[in-house]
Amino acid sequence: MGKFFKEFREFISKGNALDLAVGLVIGTAFNAIIKSLVADIITPLISLLFKSDLSNMFIVLRGSATWVPITSTWSLSEDAVLLTYGNFIQAIIDFLIIAFAIFLALKFITKFSAKIQKAKDAIAPKKAE
């Protein structure tokens, strides 16, 4: 059992595991920012185009749905089954924004890493051949 914990401690102390943990925490925070961007900024703009909130975009497959103007909500019968394609569109928008942001971040990191490597190569003493 002692060998197991020793191997685990060595694994944790390696940079890759720590980088993974930091990436997970930052990714979780980034996800919250993206969800807020989509829900609070992009979705209302899309709602202007469709004249409806994405969450209100659905098809009633069974039962009934009635619009209640006083509360600005839908009243659904107990047996209502909905095909909520608006939520699916919202998920696609979330995915595209996250994928684009990751693409930009990776592009920046790759470009920055290449510049750092080029600077290291320029500074490093040249080996005699």
C-alpha positions in Angstrom: 0.0 0.0 0.0 2.9 2.3 0.7 4.2 1.8 -2.8 0.8 2.9 -4.2 0.8 6.1 -2.3 4.4 6.8 -3.2 3.5 6.4 -6.9 0.4 8.6 -6.5 2.5 11.3 -4.8 5.0 11.2 -7.6 2.2 11.4 -10.2 0.6 14.4 -8.4 3.9 16.2 -8.1 4.6 16.0 -11.8 3.7 19.2 -13.8 1.2 17.5 -16.0 -1.2 16.6 -13.2 -1.0 20.1 -11.7 -1.5 21.6 -15.2 -4.5 19.4 -15.6 -6.0 20.5 -12.3 -5.4 24.2 -13.1 -6.9 23.7 -16.5 -10.0 22.1 -15.1 -10.6 25.0 -12.6 -10.0 27.6 -15.3 -12.2 25.7 -17.7 -15.1 25.6 -15.2 -14.8 29.3 -14.7 -14.6 29.9 -18.4 -17.7 27.8 -18.9 -19.6 30.0 -16.5 -18.5 33.1 -18.4 -19.5 31.6 -21.8 -22.9 30.5 -20.5 -23.5 34.1 -19.2 -22.4 35.6 -22.5 -24.8 33.4 -24.4 -27.7 33.6 -22.0 -27.5 37.3 -21.1 -26.1 38.9 -24.3 -26.4 36.7 -27.4 -29.8 35.0 -26.7 -31.6 38.3 -26.2 -30.2 39.5 -29.6 -31.4 36.3 -31.3 -34.7 36.6 -29.6 -35.1 40.0 -31.3 -34.7 38.2 -34.7 -37.2 35.4 -33.9 -39.4 37.6 -31.8 -39.3 34.9 -29.2 -37.0 33.6 -26.5 -35.1 30.5 -27.5 -36.6 28.7 -24.5 -40.1 29.4 -25.8 -39.3 27.7 -29.1 -40.9 24.3 -28.9 -43.4 22.0 -30.6 -46.1 20.3 -28.5 -46.1 16.6 -29.3 -48.8 15.6 -26.8 -51.0 17.6 -24.5 -51.5 21.3 -24.8 -49.6 24.6 -24.2 -51.4 27.9 -23.6 -49.8 31.3 -23.4 -50.6 33.2 -20.3 -50.1 36.9 -21.1 -50.3 38.1 -17.5 -47.2 36.1 -16.4 -45.6 35.9 -19.9 -45.2 32.2 -19.5 -46.6 29.0 -21.0 -49.1 26.9 -19.1 -48.6 23.2 -20.0 -51.1 20.4 -19.4 -49.9 17.7 -17.1 -49.4 15.2 -20.0 -47.6 17.7 -22.2 -44.6 16.4 -24.1 -42.5 19.0 -25.8 -39.9 19.0 -28.5 -37.8 21.9 -27.2 -35.6 22.7 -30.2 -34.9 26.2 -28.9 -32.8 24.7 -26.1 -30.9 22.6 -28.7 -30.2 25.8 -30.7 -28.9 27.4 -27.4 -26.6 24.4 -26.8 -25.2 24.7 -30.3 -24.5 28.4 -29.8 -22.7 27.6 -26.5 -20.6 25.0 -28.2 -19.6 27.2 -31.2 -18.6 30.1 -28.9 -16.6 27.8 -26.6 -14.9 26.1 -29.6 -14.1 29.5 -31.1 -12.6 30.8 -27.9 -10.5 27.7 -27.4 -9.3 27.9 -31.1 -8.2 31.5 -30.5 -6.5 30.7 -27.2 -4.6 27.8 -28.8 -3.6 29.9 -31.8 -2.3 32.6 -29.4 -0.4 30.0 -27.3 1.1 28.3 -30.3 2.2 31.7 -31.8 3.6 32.8 -28.4 5.4 29.5 -27.8 7.1 29.8 -31.2 8.3 33.3 -30.4 9.7 32.1 -27.1 11.5 29.2 -28.7 12.9 31.5 -31.4 14.2 33.8 -28.7 15.7 30.9 -26.7 17.4 29.7 -29.9 18.8 33.1 -30.6 20.2 33.5 -27.0 21.5 30.0 -26.5 25.2 29.5 -27.4 25.7 27.7 -30.6 27.3 24.3 -30.4 30.4 23.7 -32.4 29.8 21.2 -35.2 
